[in-house]
Structures are given as C-alpha cells and as structure tokens.
Amino acid sequence: MRPDESEEPPGTAALRERLRHVYWIGGGSGAGKSTVARRIASRCGLRVYSTDEVMPDHAGRSAPEDAPYLSRFKSMDMDERWVNRPPETMLETFHWFRGEGFNLIVEDLLRSPADTGVIAEGFRLLPHLVKPLLTEPCRAVWLLSTPEFRRSAFEGRGWEIPSRTSDPERARHNLLERDRMFTDRLSKETRHLGLSAIEVDTTMSEAELTRQVTQSLGL
C-alpha cells in the first residue's frame, strides 16, 4: 500500500490504474513544456495532450458553481484581469492555478486509448492534483524556468495579452511577476511532495532539456 493510500478518496487506486499510460509534464509558462513534449512524443511514439489547447473547451464545460474563479474571470475586462490588480491577487484568484477544470483534464485522458501512451503537458498540472494519479513518481516532471528564461521566451513569441490592454508595460510586469510566484510555488510543492523538477535557464539548450526530461520520465 502506498503511504497515503488509506486516506485517498474511494476509487483513486482504480483511477490511477486507468491513467497508467499517461506521462505528465507540468511547470510555469514559458518553460518549454510543449516543445519538449512534442519532441519526446515523436521520438517515443506517444501522443501529446495539451492542456492549454483545451482551455476554451473546458471553460465552456464549466458551470459557475463548479468554477467560481473562472466565472469571475470571464466577467472582467482585459485591464481588470492584467493591469488593475496586483500580481499577488492575480496569482491567488487565477482559476487554472486554483485547480478548476482539472477534473475535465482527467475526463479527457480517460477517453484516450489506454494502449497508446500519452504525454499530458501544461501549467494546469498542479503537483498536488497529479501526484495521487501516478503509479510511479517518475511518471511526472515539472519544468521551472528562471525569470530570465521566462522573459526571453515571452519576448521571443510575442506579448499577445499585454498588447490588448491599455497599459502593456504594466501588464507585462504583472504577468512576469505572477508567473515568477507561481513557479516558486511549484518548486516548493514538488520538493514537499517528493516529485521531480528541472530548472530551466538561458544556458540550457532545447536538446539538453529534452534529454533531461526523457531521462526523468524513464523513457
């Protein structure tokens, strides 16, 4: 029996077995999760499930009573979301960071063919939600980008959200600070739960990051 198995909700063990074919790559925004997942999937014959790509679908499938933070976020304009609130508030009230919609991720993965391995990737994969679903701790890893790497990544792919606000510079600052705090939280949580994490900085090549993630996942 796993150390915490006696305290698990009923059905967790069966759910874990049904998700045995899933590998998990979490981490903060701009850490290279999608790129690495695609490279590993191509090399190992796996499918990729991007939690970012299904966000609009999950938002549409979420009722206000089940996702109150998402419901509030939907009612905000772009300045209220990204300019007028401090990063600390943005962090604490962002619906995906609160785990809203994670049950829909699980539902999607349960519908995937169990005879084909899947790499689920995205910032929505919070360590405390993923850990109970792991048959082995090595099935998951979190990528933790340094602030410098994160800024470089965002500048490389453009700043879509800030450009849609009245104060792009403040929005950029708020987003970077919010994501820095989120990454710090992931770092502490993975350490506390005994899960794998890899720091990603500007000196690490894409090939080296792919190698480390592949090794961490035992692929």
N, C-alpha and C positions, 0 to 999 in steps of 0.2 A: 504493500500500500504506500502511495506517496505520502510524505509527511503531513500534508494538509488535506488529504483526501476525505477524511471523516467530516470535515467542515464544509465540503463542497455542496452546492445545491444539487438536488436529485437530477440525474440524467447527465451530469457533467462528464462522467467517465465514458458514457456511450457517445456523447458528442465529440469528445477528444478522439476516439477511435474513428469516427466518421470523417474527421479532418486530418487524419494521419498523412494524407497525400499533399498537405499544404506546407509550404515554407513561407516564412514571414520576414519581410524587410521593412522595418519602421525607421523613424527618425524625423528630424525637423525639416522644414522646407529648404530647398536648395542644397541638399546633401548628396545628390547623385543617385537616389534610390531607383528612379525609373530607368535611368541609363544602365545601371548595374544589373537590375532585374532583367531587362531585355537581353543583355549580353549573356548572362548566365542561362536564361531560358533557351536562347538559341543554341548554345553550346551543349546543353544537357537534355534537350528535347522536352522542355516544360512549357506550360502556358503561363502567361502573365495576367494577373488580375489587379488592375489599377484602381485603388480606392478613390483617387482623385477623379477619374473619369466617370464614376457612377454617382458623384455627389449630387448632380441635378436630379437624377432618378430617385435617390434616397430622400432628398428634400421633398419631392413630390409625394413620396410614400409615407411621410412622417406626419402624424396628427399633432396638433398643438399641445394636447395633454401629454403626449409621449416625448415631445421635443420642445419644451418651453423656451430654451435659449435660442433654438433655431427660429421659432415663431417670432420672438422679439427681434432677432437679427433681420429677418425678412422685412420688418416694418420700418427699418432705419434707412435713411438715405446714405449716400457714399461718404459725406462728411461726418455724419454721426458715427458711422462704422469705423472710419480710419483716421479722422482728423481731430474731432472734438473730445474724444475720450483718451485718458492716459493709457499707456501700454499695459499697465498692471490690470486695469479694468478689461481691456481688450483680451488679455490672456485668460482671466478668470471667467469671462462670460462667453467666450467663443464656443459655439455649440459642439463642433467636432472635437475640440480639446476636452470637453466635458464627457465625451464618450457617447453622445447622442448619435443614433444611427448605426452603432456598432453591431447591433443585432441584425441589421439588414445586410451588413457585410457577411456575417455568418450564414444568413439565409442564402445569399448568392453562392457562397462557397459550397454549401451543402448540395446545391443543384449542379455543381460541376462534376464531371465524370471522375469517379474515385480511382479509375485505372490510369489516369494521366496526372502527373504531378503538376502542382500549381505554385507559382510564386505570387503571394499577395504582397503588395507594396503600397506605402503611403504613410503620411504623417498621422492618419487617423488610427493607426495600430498602436494603441497605448499599451505599455508593458503590463500593467495590472489586469488588463482585459484579455490580452493574448496568452499570458502565462498559463491560466487554467486549461487552455485548449491544446497545449503542447504535449505530445507523447514523450518528447525529449527536449531539454532546454536548448540543445544545439540547433533545433529547427527554426530558431528566430534570432535575428540580429538587428541592432539599431545603429544607424549612422548619425553621428553627432558632429556637425560641421562647426568649425570655428567661425567667429564673427567675420573674419576677413574672407574666408571661403564663401560664406553665405552672401556677403555683399558682392563679391566678384561674380557669383552665379546669377544673382538677380540682375546685375548690370549687363551681363552677357546675354540674357534672354529678354531684357526689357522690363519696364516697370508699368505693367498694364493697370493695376489697381490705383496707384498714386496719380496717374495721369487723368483719372476720371474724377478727381476731387478738386476742390477749389484751392488747395494748398499742397501740391505734390511733394514738396520738400518735407513738410511736417509728416505727411502720410508715410513717406519712405522711412523717416526716423522712427515713427511709431511701429511700423511693421517690423523693422530690423530689431528693435528693442523687444517687442513682443516675442518674436521668434527666438531671440537670444535667451530669454527667460524660459521659453518652452523647452529649448534644447537643454538648458541647465536642469530643468525638472526631469527630463528623460534620463539624463546622466545619473541623477541621484536615484531615480526609480529603478533603473536597470541594475545599478550596484546593489541596492537594497534587496531586490528580488533574485539576485544571482544570475542575471541574464547577460548575454554578450552585447558589447557595444564597441564600435570602432570610431575613433576620432578622425575626422576628415579635414585636412588643412590644405593650404595652397601649394604645398610641396608634393602632395600625393597625386600621382598620375591616375588616370582612369583605369589603366591596365592593372596597376598595383591595388587599387581599391577593389576591383573585380576579383583579383586573386585572393585578397583577404576575406572578402565576403563569401566566396566559394569555399574557402577553407573552413570558415566559421560555421557554415551550414552543413559541412560534411559532404559536399557534392563533388 
